[in-house]
Amino acid sequence: MIGSQYYKTFDDKFYHFEGKCDYILASDFVDKNFTIVVSYSDGAEVKKSITLTDHKDSLTIQADHSVSFNSSLLSFHMFQTIE
């Protein structure tokens, strides 16, 4: 993904998509080991989420940077490095 609606493929081609829908960014179509999907809402400018799924688990990163694993919201503690 480049920006909010531009994509570069593994074979170095560029695409521009607009629309309120889901796009498959990458997937193992042979063994079905994983799929990565980006979801848009409120038009093409707003990414709603990016989801990685495998045979049994799902990890979703929302536009607000919240993360859920198998539909359960994860909590991260932020640490500040003191120099």
C-alpha positions as CSV (number, residue, x, y, z in Angstrom):
1,M,0.0,0.0,0.0
2,I,1.2,3.5,-0.9
3,G,-0.8,6.2,0.7
4,S,-4.5,5.6,1.2
5,Q,-5.6,4.1,-2.2
6,Y,-2.5,3.2,-4.2
7,Y,-1.0,-0.3,-4.4
8,K,2.2,-1.7,-5.8
9,T,2.1,-5.5,-6.7
10,F,4.8,-8.0,-6.2
11,D,5.5,-7.8,-10.0
12,D,6.1,-4.0,-9.7
13,K,2.7,-2.9,-11.2
14,F,0.8,0.1,-9.7
15,Y,-3.0,0.2,-9.2
16,H,-5.4,2.8,-7.9
17,F,-8.6,1.7,-6.3
18,E,-11.5,3.7,-4.9
19,G,-14.6,2.5,-3.3
20,K,-16.2,1.4,0.0
21,C,-15.3,-2.3,0.1
22,D,-12.7,-4.8,0.9
23,Y,-9.6,-5.6,-1.1
24,I,-7.4,-8.7,-0.9
25,L,-3.8,-7.4,-0.6
26,A,-2.2,-10.8,-0.5
27,S,-3.4,-14.4,-0.2
28,D,-2.1,-17.9,-0.4
29,F,-4.5,-19.3,-3.0
30,V,-2.7,-22.6,-3.3
31,D,-2.4,-23.8,0.3
32,K,-4.8,-21.2,1.8
33,N,-2.3,-20.5,4.7
34,F,-3.1,-16.7,5.0
35,T,-5.0,-13.8,3.6
36,I,-4.4,-10.0,4.1
37,V,-7.4,-7.7,3.5
38,V,-7.8,-4.0,3.6
39,S,-11.3,-2.6,4.3
40,Y,-12.4,0.9,3.4
41,S,-15.4,2.9,4.7
42,D,-16.7,6.4,4.1
43,G,-15.3,6.4,0.6
44,A,-11.8,5.5,-0.7
45,E,-9.9,8.0,1.5
46,V,-10.7,6.3,4.8
47,K,-9.1,2.9,5.7
48,K,-11.2,1.1,8.1
49,S,-8.9,-1.8,8.9
50,I,-6.3,-4.3,7.8
51,T,-6.8,-7.9,8.7
52,L,-4.5,-10.9,8.5
53,T,-6.1,-14.3,8.8
54,D,-4.7,-17.8,8.8
55,H,-6.4,-21.2,9.3
56,K,-7.5,-20.5,12.9
57,D,-6.6,-16.9,13.9
58,S,-7.3,-13.3,12.8
59,L,-5.4,-10.1,13.6
60,T,-7.0,-6.8,12.8
61,I,-5.5,-3.3,13.0
62,Q,-8.2,-0.6,12.9
63,A,-7.8,3.0,11.6
64,D,-7.5,4.3,15.2
65,H,-4.5,1.9,15.7
66,S,-6.4,-0.4,18.0
67,V,-5.6,-4.1,17.5
68,S,-7.8,-7.1,18.0
69,F,-6.9,-10.8,17.9
70,N,-9.8,-13.2,17.2
71,S,-12.2,-10.3,17.8
72,S,-10.8,-9.6,21.3
73,L,-9.3,-6.1,21.7
74,L,-5.7,-6.1,22.8
75,S,-4.1,-3.7,25.2
76,F,-0.6,-2.4,24.7
77,H,1.4,-0.4,27.2
78,M,3.6,2.3,25.9
79,F,7.0,2.6,27.3
80,Q,9.3,5.6,27.0
81,T,13.0,5.2,26.7
82,I,15.0,7.3,29.1
83,E,18.4,8.2,27.9
